[in-house]
């Protein structure tokens, strides 16, 4: 079993709690939008290229049947399409459509404006602290993905 500096364990707890509350906040950001937070996450995930359903499920932390259900809904709305996997003729990839890309861009613009409005309530120093923390958070995210 790993032993950690108790300060790191306390920091880990605070970081996890902050992220958990942040996820809840972001899920509630755009209640009038056409896309749920889960659908937007899925569309954003495939915006740089297609992914297999299993990879989508893994990245979202859900089971394949749940991912398939979301994909079917998005496919019916013409936001995604299924295409043959270029690396495996037996498999398919889910790819974003032009309509899906436009929906993601629109949702991101609305949500970014909402977050910018929240950030306006911060002091200059708090904004600088947040900006300084973002590369560290990106580094943590990158190490988790590998």
Secondary structure, DSSP 4 states (H G I P E B T S, - for coil): -----HHHHHHHHHHHHHHHHHHHHHHTTTTTSSS-HHHHHHHHHTTTS-B-HHHHHHHHTS-HHHHHHHHHHHHHTTSEEEEEETTEEEEEEEEE-HHHHHHHHHHHHHHHHHHHHHHTTS-HHHHHHHHHHHHHHHHHHHHHH-
